[in-house]
Amino acid sequence: MGLDIGVIGIGMIGQEHVRRLDGGPGGSRVVAVADADAERAAGVAAQLPAAKALPSGEELVASDAVDAVVVTSWGPTHEPYVLASIAAGKPVFCEKPLATTQEACRRIVAAEVAAGRRLVQVGFNRRYDPAHRALKRAVDGGAIGAPLLVHCAHRNASVPPHYTRDMSIADTAVHEIDELRWLLDQEIAAVQVFTPRKSSRGGELQDPLLLLLEMADGVLADVEVSVNVHYGYEIRCEVSGETGTVELADPAPVRIRREGAVAGLVPADWRERFALSYDVELREWVDTVVGGRPFQGPSAWDGLAAQVVSDAALRSLHAGGRVAVELPERPGLYR
Ligand code: ISE
C-alpha cells in the first residue's frame, strides 16, 4: 500500500519535497500539485508520472485522489489549507511556521482537538537531523549531567531581498525556538532580544540579533542569528551541563590540508546542511501515515508554542526588554 500525496505550494522547498516524496520510500507518490502560479504547477506536474495540477489548494484537499496533504505555500496561506485538511480527516504535513499568527495557530489546535485525533505535523526539521538527534540522546542519557546553559548560532551566508528584520526571528530563529523546547523537554518561559553592532554587509537589516531564552526550569539559552556571514551556512549548538558539555560536531565530511592551512568545507545553504534531515523527516511522516501509527513528530501544539515564543521575541525586538511567554494550557491530545 502506498500514499498518494497532494502538495500545495511548489516554490523552492515545495519542489524539494516533491522530489523526495514522488516514488519515495513507503510507496509515496505525488498525485496532485497546486500553486498560486498555475503555470509553475503545470510545469511541475508535467514532470511527474502521476500528478495533475489542480486550480487551487482547496480543490486539492477535497480531491478523492489525495490521501494526505503537504503544505509548502507562503506562510500566511497555511491556515486555511491545514484547517481544510483537518475537516477532511486527511493527514497534513505543514512546513514551518504552522501559521504566521498565534491566533491562527490556536484555531488549528482547536480544530484538531475537536477532531479528536492528531492529523497535523509541522516541518521543524532539526528534530530529524542525525547530529541533533545524537545531541539530544547525549543530553537525555545524562552524558553531561543536568543541562545548565545552551549556546546556539544560526548563520546564513545571505538572505533574499524580501527578507526583513522580523524574519530573523519568525523565519530563522524559530528553528532554535522549537529545537530548545524539544532538546530540553521544557517550555520557554521568557525571551529577550539584543541588537548588537550592525553588520555593514546586511544593508538596512538589523543583523545580527542575539536572543536570550529562559527555559521553565531555569536553563538559559543564547541564540546568535546572523544572516549575512558570506562564508557559508552554519548551525551550532553546545549544551553545557553539570559534568560536561556536548555540541554539534563540524558537519564537514572531509578536511583539506594545503598551503600551510587545514580547512573543512562549510555547507553553502540550508538545503545542503539539512538534506538528510528532510529525507528522514518525510520518510518517517509517510511511514507513520501508511502504518496508521500515532504521530510522534512536531505537532500543531509545537507549532503554536513556537509561534507564541516568536511573537514574544518580536515584542522584545520592537519594544526592548524581557518578555514573559504566556502559553495556553496544553490540551490532552498533545500530552
Ligand atoms: C529558512 O526558511 C529556513 O528554514 C532555514 O533553515 C533558515 O536558516 C533560513 O534563515 C530561513 O529563511
Residues whose N, C-alpha, C, O or C-beta is under 5 A from the ligand:
A	BS01	ISE	N156 D171 T172 W270
